[in-house]
Amino acid sequence: FFLFYSYHTVSGGAVLVALVAGEAALEFEKVDPVVTLHRVLGILREYFNCK
């Protein structure tokens, strides 16, 4: 996930998009969405120093 983008102004609600490209995107398609969710939340927690 090389970029996170907030679409709240476009969608009218809380929407956060994580961009994935290249070989990582191909691997991403094979991963269970629940696993992906936990990975993204872990990245965001680390980035914002949350526990």
DSSP file (Angstrom, degrees, kcal/mol; ACC not computed):
  #  RESIDUE AA STRUCTURE BP1 BP2  ACC     N-H-->O    O-->H-N    N-H-->O    O-->H-N    TCO  KAPPA ALPHA  PHI   PSI    X-CA   Y-CA   Z-CA
    1    1 A F              0   0    0      0, 0.0    19,-0.2     0, 0.0     3,-0.1   0.000 360.0 360.0 360.0 101.5    0.0    0.0    0.0
    2    2 A F        +     0   0    0     17,-1.8     2,-0.3     1,-0.2    18,-0.1   0.593 360.0  25.8 -96.6 -10.3    2.0    2.9   -1.2
    3    3 A L  E     -A   19   0A   0     16,-0.8    16,-3.1     2,-0.0     2,-0.4  -0.962  57.7-159.4-154.8 134.5   -0.6    5.6   -1.0
    4    4 A F  E     -A   18   0A   0     -2,-0.3     2,-0.4    14,-0.2    14,-0.2  -0.943  16.5-173.7-111.1 136.5   -3.7    6.2    1.1
    5    5 A Y  E     -A   17   0A   0     12,-2.8    12,-3.2    -2,-0.4     2,-0.5  -0.996  18.6-136.7-134.7 133.3   -6.3    8.7   -0.2
    6    6 A S  E     -A   16   0A   0     -2,-0.4     3,-0.2    10,-0.2    10,-0.2  -0.772  16.1-178.0 -90.8 127.1   -9.4   10.0    1.5
    7    7 A Y    >>  +     0   0    0      8,-2.9     4,-3.1    -2,-0.5     3,-0.7   0.077  46.3 117.6-107.1  21.3  -12.5   10.2   -0.7
    8    8 A H  H 3> S+     0   0    0      7,-0.4     4,-1.7     1,-0.3    -1,-0.1   0.842  75.3  51.8 -62.1 -32.6  -14.8   11.7    2.0
    9    9 A T  H 34 S+     0   0    0     -3,-0.2    -1,-0.3     2,-0.2    -2,-0.1   0.801 117.2  39.2 -73.8 -26.1  -15.3   14.9   -0.1
   10   10 A V  H <4 S+     0   0    0     -3,-0.7    -2,-0.2     3,-0.1    -1,-0.2   0.863 123.0  37.9 -86.6 -41.4  -16.3   12.9   -3.1
   11   11 A S  H  < S-     0   0    0     -4,-3.1    -3,-0.2     2,-0.3    -2,-0.2   0.698  96.3-128.5 -88.3 -20.3  -18.3   10.1   -1.5
   12   12 A G  S  < S+     0   0    0     -4,-1.7     2,-0.2    -5,-0.4    -4,-0.1   0.519  83.3  61.7  81.9   3.9  -20.1   12.1    1.2
   13   13 A G  S    S-     0   0    0     -6,-0.3     2,-1.0    -5,-0.1    -1,-0.3  -0.816 104.3 -62.7-145.6-174.9  -18.9    9.6    3.8
   14   14 A A        +     0   0    0     -2,-0.2     2,-0.4    -3,-0.1    -8,-0.0  -0.677  62.1 157.4 -82.4 104.5  -15.8    8.2    5.4
   15   15 A V        -     0   0    0     -2,-1.0    -8,-2.9     2,-0.0     2,-0.5  -0.990  18.0-174.6-131.9 123.8  -13.9    6.4    2.6
   16   16 A L  E     -A    6   0A   0     -2,-0.4     2,-0.4   -10,-0.2   -10,-0.2  -0.979   9.4-159.2-119.0 127.4  -10.2    5.7    2.6
   17   17 A V  E     -A    5   0A   0    -12,-3.2   -12,-2.8    -2,-0.5     2,-0.5  -0.894   2.7-159.0-109.6 133.2   -8.5    4.1   -0.4
   18   18 A A  E     -A    4   0A   0     -2,-0.4     2,-0.4   -14,-0.2   -14,-0.2  -0.957  15.6-142.6-110.0 125.7   -5.2    2.3   -0.3
   19   19 A L  E     +A    3   0A   0    -16,-3.1   -17,-1.8    -2,-0.5   -16,-0.8  -0.708  19.5 179.8 -93.3 138.2   -3.4    2.0   -3.6
   20   20 A V        +     0   0    0     -2,-0.4     2,-0.3   -19,-0.2    -2,-0.0  -0.994   8.0 177.0-133.7 138.2   -1.5   -1.1   -4.6
   21   21 A A    >>  +     0   0    0     -2,-0.4     3,-0.8     4,-0.0     4,-0.6  -0.909  38.3   5.0-140.2 166.3    0.4   -1.5   -7.9
   22   22 A G  H >> S-     0   0    0     -2,-0.3     4,-1.3     1,-0.2     3,-0.7  -0.243 121.1 -14.1  66.3-145.8    2.6   -3.9   -9.9
   23   23 A E  H 3> S+     0   0    0      1,-0.3     4,-2.2     2,-0.2    -1,-0.2   0.827 134.4  62.3 -62.0 -32.0    3.4   -7.3   -8.6
   24   24 A A  H <> S+     0   0    0     -3,-0.8     4,-2.4     1,-0.2    -1,-0.3   0.876 101.4  52.5 -60.9 -36.5    2.1   -6.3   -5.2
   25   25 A A  H <X S+     0   0    0     -3,-0.7     4,-1.6    -4,-0.6    -1,-0.2   0.886 107.1  51.7 -67.1 -38.9   -1.3   -5.8   -6.7
   26   26 A L  H  < S+     0   0    0     -4,-1.3     4,-0.4     1,-0.2    -2,-0.2   0.909 113.9  43.5 -64.0 -41.5   -1.3   -9.2   -8.3
   27   27 A E  H >X S+     0   0    0     -4,-2.2     3,-1.4     1,-0.2     4,-0.5   0.871 107.2  61.6 -69.4 -36.9   -0.5  -10.8   -4.9
   28   28 A F  H >< S+     0   0    0     -4,-2.4     3,-1.3     1,-0.3    -1,-0.2   0.863  96.1  60.0 -56.3 -39.1   -3.0   -8.5   -3.2
   29   29 A E  T 3< S+     0   0    0     -4,-1.6    -1,-0.3     1,-0.3    -2,-0.2   0.706 102.9  52.7 -65.3 -19.9   -5.8  -10.1   -5.3
   30   30 A K  T <4 S+     0   0    0     -3,-1.4     2,-0.3    -4,-0.4    -1,-0.3   0.569  90.7  95.9 -90.5 -10.9   -5.0  -13.5   -3.8
   31   31 A V  S << S-     0   0    0     -3,-1.3     5,-0.0    -4,-0.5    -3,-0.0  -0.601  84.1-105.6 -90.5 141.0   -5.2  -12.4   -0.2
   32   32 A D    >>  -     0   0    0     -2,-0.3     4,-2.1     1,-0.1     3,-0.5  -0.384  28.2-127.2 -58.3 133.2   -8.3  -12.8    2.0
   33   33 A P  H 3> S+     0   0    0      0, 0.0     4,-2.5     0, 0.0    -1,-0.1   0.809 109.1  56.9 -56.4 -31.6  -10.0   -9.4    2.5
   34   34 A V  H 3> S+     0   0    0      2,-0.2     4,-2.1     1,-0.2     5,-0.2   0.905 106.9  48.3 -67.2 -40.1  -10.0   -9.9    6.3
   35   35 A V  H <> S+     0   0    0     -3,-0.5     4,-2.1     2,-0.2    -1,-0.2   0.918 111.7  50.3 -63.5 -43.5   -6.2  -10.3    6.2
   36   36 A T  H  X S+     0   0    0     -4,-2.1     4,-2.8     1,-0.2     5,-0.2   0.917 107.6  53.7 -61.0 -44.2   -5.8   -7.2    4.0
   37   37 A L  H  X S+     0   0    0     -4,-2.5     4,-2.7     1,-0.2    -1,-0.2   0.927 109.7  47.3 -56.5 -47.1   -8.0   -5.2    6.4
   38   38 A H  H  X S+     0   0    0     -4,-2.1     4,-2.1     2,-0.2    -1,-0.2   0.863 111.4  51.3 -66.1 -35.3   -5.8   -6.2    9.4
   39   39 A R  H  X S+     0   0    0     -4,-2.1     4,-2.3     2,-0.2    -2,-0.2   0.939 111.9  46.4 -64.9 -46.3   -2.6   -5.3    7.4
   40   40 A V  H  X S+     0   0    0     -4,-2.8     4,-2.7     1,-0.2     5,-0.2   0.929 112.4  49.8 -63.1 -45.3   -4.0   -1.9    6.5
   41   41 A L  H  X S+     0   0    0     -4,-2.7     4,-2.6    -5,-0.2    -1,-0.2   0.893 110.1  51.8 -61.5 -38.4   -5.1   -1.2   10.0
   42   42 A G  H  X S+     0   0    0     -4,-2.1     4,-2.3     2,-0.2    -1,-0.2   0.909 110.1  48.5 -63.1 -42.1   -1.7   -2.2   11.3
   43   43 A I  H  X S+     0   0    0     -4,-2.3     4,-2.7     2,-0.2    -2,-0.2   0.933 113.6  46.5 -62.9 -46.5    0.0    0.2    8.9
   44   44 A L  H  X S+     0   0    0     -4,-2.7     4,-2.5     2,-0.2    -2,-0.2   0.889 111.4  51.5 -65.5 -39.4   -2.3    3.1    9.8
   45   45 A R  H  <>S+     0   0    0     -4,-2.6     5,-3.2    -5,-0.2     4,-0.2   0.920 113.0  45.7 -62.5 -42.9   -1.9    2.4   13.5
   46   46 A E  H ><5S+     0   0    0     -4,-2.3     3,-1.0     3,-0.2    -2,-0.2   0.920 112.8  50.4 -64.9 -43.5    1.9    2.4   13.1
   47   47 A Y  H 3<5S+     0   0    0     -4,-2.7    -2,-0.2     1,-0.2    -1,-0.2   0.893 118.9  36.4 -62.2 -41.3    1.8    5.5   11.0
   48   48 A F  T 3<5S-     0   0    0     -4,-2.5    -1,-0.2    -5,-0.2    -2,-0.2   0.251 111.6-117.8 -98.0  12.7   -0.3    7.5   13.5
   49   49 A N  T < 5 +     0   0    0     -3,-1.0     2,-0.3    -4,-0.2    -3,-0.2   0.879  61.3 151.7  53.7  45.7    1.4    5.9   16.5
   50   50 A C      <       0   0    0     -5,-3.2    -1,-0.2    -6,-0.2    -2,-0.1  -0.750 360.0 360.0-102.4 152.7   -1.8    4.2   17.8
   51   51 A K              0   0    0     -2,-0.3    -1,-0.1    -5,-0.0    -5,-0.1   0.405 360.0 360.0-107.8 360.0   -1.9    1.0   19.8
